[in-house]
């Protein structure tokens, strides 16, 4: 048979884990335009470079129906 797929890649293939940092999404509209919808990716966290209030970076969380904005707080010490 073929090669075994490493566990980490299997998680990406199954949709359990998305790494889209290099894709450069700015806001939820750019996610939707790329076909990355909350319904297809429930539970996903995605970094948005200007998706927050006032155009600041934030994280979007899919609840299965909508993207929820999560503000990025202060630096950890």
PEJO-V629022 format. One record per residue. N is the residue number from 1. PHI is phi in whole degrees, 0 to 359 (* if undefined). NEAR is the number of other C-alpha atoms within 10 Angstrom. D_CENTER is the distance of its C-alpha to the mean C-alpha in whole Angstrom. Layout:
BEGIN
n->N phi->PHI near->NEAR d_center->D_CENTER
n->N phi->PHI near->NEAR d_center->D_CENTER
END
This chain:
BEGIN
n->1 phi->* near->3 d_center->33
n->2 phi->281 near->4 d_center->30
n->3 phi->289 near->5 d_center->28
n->4 phi->288 near->7 d_center->26
n->5 phi->272 near->10 d_center->23
n->6 phi->304 near->8 d_center->21
n->7 phi->306 near->9 d_center->20
n->8 phi->296 near->10 d_center->17
n->9 phi->290 near->12 d_center->16
n->10 phi->298 near->13 d_center->17
n->11 phi->295 near->13 d_center->14
n->12 phi->293 near->12 d_center->12
n->13 phi->299 near->12 d_center->14
n->14 phi->279 near->9 d_center->15
n->15 phi->87 near->14 d_center->11
n->16 phi->285 near->14 d_center->11
n->17 phi->219 near->16 d_center->9
n->18 phi->241 near->14 d_center->6
n->19 phi->238 near->11 d_center->7
n->20 phi->245 near->12 d_center->6
n->21 phi->303 near->11 d_center->8
n->22 phi->285 near->7 d_center->11
n->23 phi->283 near->10 d_center->10
n->24 phi->71 near->13 d_center->11
n->25 phi->286 near->18 d_center->9
n->26 phi->264 near->18 d_center->11
n->27 phi->206 near->22 d_center->11
n->28 phi->296 near->23 d_center->10
n->29 phi->299 near->13 d_center->13
n->30 phi->289 near->14 d_center->12
n->31 phi->295 near->19 d_center->9
n->32 phi->297 near->11 d_center->11
n->33 phi->297 near->9 d_center->14
n->34 phi->273 near->10 d_center->12
n->35 phi->83 near->10 d_center->12
n->36 phi->265 near->13 d_center->9
n->37 phi->256 near->19 d_center->10
n->38 phi->295 near->21 d_center->9
n->39 phi->294 near->13 d_center->13
n->40 phi->280 near->13 d_center->11
n->41 phi->227 near->19 d_center->8
n->42 phi->299 near->17 d_center->10
n->43 phi->87 near->17 d_center->9
n->44 phi->284 near->20 d_center->5
n->45 phi->251 near->20 d_center->4
n->46 phi->225 near->22 d_center->2
n->47 phi->286 near->23 d_center->6
n->48 phi->239 near->24 d_center->8
n->49 phi->290 near->16 d_center->11
n->50 phi->217 near->17 d_center->14
n->51 phi->272 near->22 d_center->12
n->52 phi->277 near->19 d_center->14
n->53 phi->300 near->10 d_center->18
n->54 phi->79 near->7 d_center->20
n->55 phi->74 near->12 d_center->17
n->56 phi->264 near->14 d_center->16
n->57 phi->301 near->18 d_center->13
n->58 phi->206 near->21 d_center->11
n->59 phi->240 near->21 d_center->7
n->60 phi->254 near->24 d_center->6
n->61 phi->241 near->19 d_center->7
n->62 phi->272 near->19 d_center->8
n->63 phi->261 near->15 d_center->12
n->64 phi->95 near->14 d_center->13
n->65 phi->236 near->12 d_center->14
n->66 phi->220 near->14 d_center->12
n->67 phi->272 near->22 d_center->10
n->68 phi->251 near->14 d_center->11
n->69 phi->280 near->20 d_center->11
n->70 phi->239 near->16 d_center->12
n->71 phi->292 near->14 d_center->14
n->72 phi->269 near->12 d_center->14
n->73 phi->275 near->7 d_center->18
n->74 phi->284 near->6 d_center->20
n->75 phi->295 near->5 d_center->21
n->76 phi->283 near->4 d_center->21
n->77 phi->266 near->3 d_center->25
END
